[in-house]
Amino acid sequence: MTDRFPTASFPATRMRRNRRTDWLRRLVRETQLTADDLIWPIFVVDGENQRLPVESMPGVDRLSCDLIGDAVSEARDLGIPMVAIFPYTEDTLKTPDAREAYNPENLVCNAVRAIKMAVPDIGVMCDVALDPFNSDGHDGLVRDGIILNDETLEVLCKQALVQAEAGCDVIAPSDMMDGRIGAIRTALDGAGMTDTAIMSYAAKYASGFYDPFRDAVGSGGALKGDKKTYQMDPGNTDEAMRETALDIAEGADMVMVKPGLPYLDVLYRVKQAFGMPTFAYNVSGEYAMLRGAGEAGRLDYPNVLMETLSAFKRAGADGVLTYGAVDAAKILKDR
Ligand code: PBG
């Protein structure tokens, strides 16, 4: 510690000397956020010319497939490397077997094709989990109130395959079933899709910060009970290390910690220990807090957004999923 941080005492050392001007602060800054670090999650909805505001997430709309091309093309022009697709699913399509999840013509697959057609040079990531399609609102199949692990894996594999076939570049399992990364990697490889990458939601906590998202995809009303038997307990970090180690061993190309700000310690530890491409998900509730406080005149949203995103970089993230990706990229461009 002392080797690394030799410090002569005041007045020879004056820490404020390096903070004197903007150019000097920029010169000595240790971490930089750029548009390359951003992944933009988008909500899609069926129909034409639909732009439906998500009430719990001011500034966020659900877009129909004919409108996403323009939105994604703006993101690409701002330098954002990847978008993540989340579907708002009609209640009539939700069943206990979640079969809409692996319908090759489902909303997610249609959105992937629309994006790939309109903007071929941006990455597309898709969530693998059954909650948007399951009448119980759970990420896995449910029998007698129990979330079934191994039976769910088969459905997740079918879901990942239709997404990959539609052109999805990065499959992102968010369901927290045991063994899903290995099962999905085997399924993709078996279908010849050896180039399709996997970003695992490796350490995903049972969090209260997902509520606005569940409103956005329309799964909140359906959810019976909570997700504590598969998502992680907020008290644990060693368990996050084991989860991440397993996902890497099963073939994850990139790992993620979720939520973001309340779990910066986990993010830091995961990056330090594994040195994997590591991402943070700055989730819906975190976005809603900043944006909501901004709209109420309590905080300066652009300012706290950039400060928040810098925190992820400082903690070791290679990138951040954030609903503020386009806002942040515009701020970075105007600097
Ligand atoms: C689905 C999923 C969730 C999120 C991403 N994928 C919700 C959940 O697990 O209940 C949350 C994203 C957010 O809150 O922004 N498994």
Residues whose N, C-alpha, C, O or C-beta is under 5 A from the ligand:
A	BS01	PBG	D127 A129 D131 D139 S174 F209 Y210 F213 V283 S284 G285
